[in-house]
Amino acid sequence: MIVRSVETGWIVIFQTTHGLLAQRIATQLQEARALPFWFETQVAIGLHDDLHRTFQVGQHEYLTEAGAPKDFTLVAMKDGQRTSQMRDRIDEAFRKHTWIGILQSMHADCLYRSEDTTADMQAILDKEATRRNIALDRLGIKPSVVQQTYDWMHFCDRLSLILSGDDIPAMHRRLEIITNTAGTRFDVWRDATETVRIAPWPFVDESVELSIECRTLSALSYTDDAELGTALQQCDVEVRTFHLSHGSIDDRDGQ
């Protein structure tokens, strides 16, 4: 979950919802449409954060020690459940389509390869690197092409997380989305009209409107995951909307 504190409690966005927003972003891209397996790439972007555990009685996977809803960044990289979820997610992706599996495998490598993770995790990542190479040979696609594709997947993932977490800095300050392997840095900021500006502009249309569902919890703490899950089911679903427009590299406020 993506969790942010507000005066009225907690705003919660499910990881699967964030994945859907990432896929919405992908549908608007221009350059990426010329890449192979573009439809499958969009599917991979949409499901890259699926297959999370349900809210179980007596469990505290989604809660801090104080009982507050836990943001996904607070889950330890060494957590055994995270390793199991990663393996299941990659295997399910390969069952859906080889290209989707390759991208899901690359995403896992991007997330965990540089972290101080368990030997079991590193062994899985090494095995996945071999599986990706075999799959790419079968598809007849060069590693540089899949890396270019993953750069766009990474862009969509990062922009979706930034928008979902309302993490754009105040006072028109810029935030890096990603710098891709070609050396292009993408920045995001808000102008004086609260329009979200992106430079360089990667989309087909001159402006883009996106939305995401979120939930606001009023209670500050919960006894277990099941109580949290029930509260999330019962609270109202709200829709947050974002208006995106192109920005200039030299423009500080987007005007």
C-alpha positions as CSV (number, residue, x, y, z in Angstrom):
1,M,0.0,0.0,0.0
2,I,1.0,3.6,-0.5
3,V,0.1,5.4,2.7
4,R,0.2,9.1,3.6
5,S,-0.9,10.9,6.8
6,V,-3.4,13.7,6.5
7,E,-5.3,15.7,9.1
8,T,-8.3,13.4,8.9
9,G,-6.3,10.2,9.2
10,W,-4.6,8.2,6.4
11,I,-4.9,8.2,2.7
12,V,-4.3,4.8,1.3
13,I,-3.7,3.7,-2.3
14,F,-3.4,0.0,-3.1
15,Q,-0.3,-1.2,-5.0
16,T,-2.5,-2.7,-7.7
17,T,-4.2,0.7,-8.1
18,H,-0.8,2.3,-8.5
19,G,0.0,-0.3,-11.2
20,L,-3.2,0.7,-13.1
21,L,-2.2,4.3,-13.0
22,A,1.3,3.3,-14.4
23,Q,-0.5,1.5,-17.2
24,R,-2.6,4.6,-17.9
25,I,0.6,6.6,-18.2
26,A,2.0,4.0,-20.6
27,T,-0.9,4.3,-23.0
28,Q,-0.1,8.0,-23.5
29,L,3.6,7.5,-24.4
30,Q,4.7,8.4,-27.9
31,E,8.2,7.0,-28.6
32,A,7.6,3.7,-26.8
33,R,4.8,2.7,-29.2
34,A,7.4,1.7,-31.8
35,L,9.0,-0.9,-29.5
36,P,8.2,-4.6,-30.0
37,F,5.4,-6.2,-27.9
38,W,3.9,-2.8,-27.0
39,F,0.6,-4.3,-26.0
40,E,2.3,-6.9,-23.7
41,T,4.5,-4.1,-22.3
42,Q,1.4,-2.1,-21.2
43,V,0.0,-5.3,-19.6
44,A,3.3,-5.8,-17.8
45,I,3.3,-2.3,-16.5
46,G,-0.3,-2.6,-15.2
47,L,0.3,-5.9,-13.3
48,H,3.9,-5.3,-12.1
49,D,2.7,-4.9,-8.4
50,D,-0.1,-7.5,-8.3
51,L,-0.3,-10.7,-6.2
52,H,-0.1,-9.2,-2.8
53,R,-1.3,-11.1,0.3
54,T,-4.9,-10.6,1.5
55,F,-5.7,-9.0,4.9
56,Q,-5.5,-11.9,7.4
57,V,-6.8,-12.2,10.9
58,G,-4.0,-11.9,13.4
59,Q,-1.4,-10.8,10.8
60,H,0.4,-7.5,10.9
61,E,2.0,-7.4,7.4
62,Y,0.2,-4.1,6.6
63,L,0.6,-2.5,10.0
64,T,3.4,-0.8,11.8
65,E,4.3,-1.8,15.4
66,A,2.0,1.0,16.5
67,G,-0.9,-0.4,14.5
68,A,-0.8,2.3,11.8
69,P,-1.3,1.4,8.1
70,K,2.2,0.6,6.7
71,D,3.5,2.3,3.6
72,F,5.2,-0.2,1.2
73,T,8.6,1.5,1.7
74,L,8.6,0.3,5.3
75,V,8.6,-3.3,4.4
76,A,12.2,-4.6,4.8
77,M,14.0,-5.8,1.7
78,K,15.1,-8.9,3.6
79,D,11.5,-9.9,4.4
80,G,10.9,-13.5,3.5
81,Q,7.4,-12.8,2.2
82,R,8.8,-10.2,-0.2
83,T,11.1,-12.8,-1.7
84,S,8.2,-15.3,-2.1
85,Q,5.9,-12.7,-3.6
86,M,8.6,-11.7,-6.1
87,R,9.2,-15.3,-7.2
88,D,5.4,-15.9,-7.6
89,R,4.9,-12.6,-9.5
90,I,7.7,-13.4,-12.0
91,D,6.4,-17.0,-12.6
92,E,2.9,-15.8,-13.1
93,A,4.1,-13.1,-15.6
94,F,6.0,-15.7,-17.6
95,R,2.9,-17.9,-17.7
96,K,0.9,-15.0,-19.1
97,H,3.5,-14.1,-21.9
98,T,7.3,-14.5,-22.2
99,W,7.8,-10.7,-22.8
100,I,5.7,-9.9,-19.7
101,G,7.9,-12.3,-17.7
102,I,11.1,-10.7,-19.0
103,L,10.0,-7.3,-18.0
104,Q,8.7,-8.5,-14.6
105,S,12.0,-10.2,-14.0
106,M,14.0,-7.1,-15.0
107,H,11.8,-5.1,-12.6
108,A,12.7,-7.4,-9.7
109,D,16.4,-7.1,-10.6
110,C,16.1,-3.3,-10.6
111,L,14.5,-3.3,-7.2
112,Y,16.6,-5.8,-5.3
113,R,20.0,-6.3,-7.0
114,S,21.8,-3.5,-5.3
115,E,20.1,-4.0,-1.9
116,D,21.6,-5.8,1.1
117,T,19.3,-8.8,0.5
118,T,19.4,-12.4,1.5
119,A,21.5,-15.0,-0.3
120,D,18.3,-16.7,-1.4
121,M,17.1,-13.5,-3.1
122,Q,20.5,-13.1,-4.9
123,A,20.3,-16.7,-6.1
124,I,16.9,-16.1,-7.5
125,L,18.0,-12.9,-9.3
126,D,21.0,-14.8,-10.8
127,K,18.7,-17.5,-12.0
128,E,16.3,-14.9,-13.5
129,A,19.1,-13.3,-15.4
130,T,19.8,-16.6,-17.1
131,R,16.1,-17.2,-17.8
132,R,15.8,-13.7,-19.4
133,N,18.8,-14.3,-21.7
134,I,17.3,-17.7,-22.9
135,A,13.9,-16.0,-23.4
136,L,15.4,-13.1,-25.4
137,D,17.3,-15.5,-27.6
138,R,14.1,-17.4,-28.4
139,L,12.3,-14.2,-29.2
140,G,15.2,-12.9,-31.3
141,I,15.4,-9.6,-29.4
142,K,18.6,-7.8,-28.4
143,P,19.2,-7.0,-24.7
144,S,19.4,-3.3,-25.6
145,V,15.8,-3.3,-26.9
146,V,14.4,-4.8,-23.7
147,Q,16.5,-2.3,-21.7
148,Q,15.0,0.5,-23.7
149,T,11.5,-0.9,-23.0
150,Y,12.2,-1.4,-19.3
151,D,13.3,2.3,-19.2
152,W,9.8,3.3,-20.1
153,M,8.3,0.8,-17.7
154,H,10.5,2.3,-15.0
155,F,9.4,5.8,-16.0
156,C,5.7,4.9,-15.7
157,D,6.2,3.1,-12.4
158,R,8.1,6.1,-10.9
159,L,5.7,8.8,-12.2
160,S,2.8,6.8,-10.9
161,L,4.4,6.4,-7.4
162,I,5.2,10.2,-7.3
163,L,1.6,11.1,-8.2
164,S,0.0,8.5,-5.9
165,G,2.1,9.6,-3.0
166,D,1.6,13.3,-3.7
167,D,5.4,13.6,-3.6
168,I,5.9,16.5,-6.0
169,P,7.8,19.2,-4.0
170,A,6.2,22.6,-3.2
171,M,7.2,26.0,-4.6
172,H,7.6,24.7,-8.2
173,R,10.7,22.7,-7.3
174,R,11.7,19.9,-9.6
175,L,11.8,16.2,-8.8
176,E,13.7,13.7,-10.9
177,I,11.4,10.9,-12.3
178,I,14.2,8.9,-13.8
179,T,17.4,9.2,-15.8
180,N,17.2,6.5,-18.4
181,T,20.1,4.4,-19.7
182,A,20.4,6.8,-22.7
183,G,21.2,9.6,-20.2
184,T,17.9,11.5,-20.6
185,R,16.6,12.9,-17.3
186,F,12.9,13.4,-16.9
187,D,11.7,16.0,-14.3
188,V,8.3,16.7,-12.8
189,W,7.0,19.8,-10.9
190,R,3.9,21.8,-10.3
191,D,3.4,25.3,-11.7
192,A,1.5,28.2,-10.1
193,T,-1.8,26.8,-11.5
194,E,-1.2,23.3,-9.9
195,T,-0.7,21.8,-13.3
196,V,1.8,19.0,-13.3
197,R,4.6,19.8,-15.7
198,I,7.0,17.2,-17.2
199,A,10.2,17.8,-19.2
200,P,11.1,16.5,-21.6
201,W,7.5,15.8,-22.6
202,P,7.1,12.1,-23.6
203,F,3.4,11.9,-24.5
204,V,1.5,12.0,-27.7
205,D,-1.0,14.8,-26.8
206,E,0.0,18.2,-25.5
207,S,-1.8,17.6,-22.2
208,V,-2.9,14.5,-20.3
209,E,-5.5,13.9,-17.6
210,L,-5.0,11.0,-15.3
211,S,-6.9,9.8,-12.2
212,I,-6.5,7.3,-9.4
213,E,-8.8,5.9,-6.7
214,C,-7.8,6.4,-3.1
215,R,-9.4,5.8,0.4
216,T,-9.2,7.8,3.5
217,L,-9.2,6.1,6.9
218,S,-10.2,8.0,10.0
219,A,-8.9,5.6,12.7
220,L,-5.2,6.0,13.4
221,S,-4.5,2.4,14.4
222,Y,-5.8,-1.1,13.9
223,T,-5.6,-4.4,15.8
224,D,-4.6,-6.6,12.8
225,D,-4.6,-6.7,9.0
226,A,-8.2,-8.1,9.0
227,E,-9.5,-5.0,10.8
228,L,-7.6,-2.7,8.4
229,G,-8.9,-4.6,5.4
230,T,-12.5,-4.3,6.6
231,A,-12.1,-0.6,7.2
232,L,-10.7,-0.2,3.7
233,Q,-13.6,-2.1,2.2
234,Q,-16.2,0.0,4.1
235,C,-14.7,3.5,3.6
236,D,-15.7,5.7,0.6
237,V,-13.7,5.5,-2.6
238,E,-12.4,8.9,-3.8
239,V,-11.0,9.9,-7.1
240,R,-7.9,12.1,-7.4
241,T,-7.3,13.8,-10.7
242,F,-4.0,15.0,-12.2
243,H,-3.6,17.5,-15.1
244,L,-0.3,17.0,-16.9
245,S,1.2,19.4,-19.5
246,H,4.6,19.8,-21.1
247,G,7.3,21.9,-19.5
248,S,10.4,23.6,-20.7
249,I,13.8,22.5,-19.6
250,D,14.7,26.1,-18.7
251,D,11.3,27.0,-17.2
252,R,11.2,27.1,-13.4
253,D,7.5,27.4,-12.9
254,G,6.0,26.0,-16.1
255,Q,4.5,29.3,-17.2
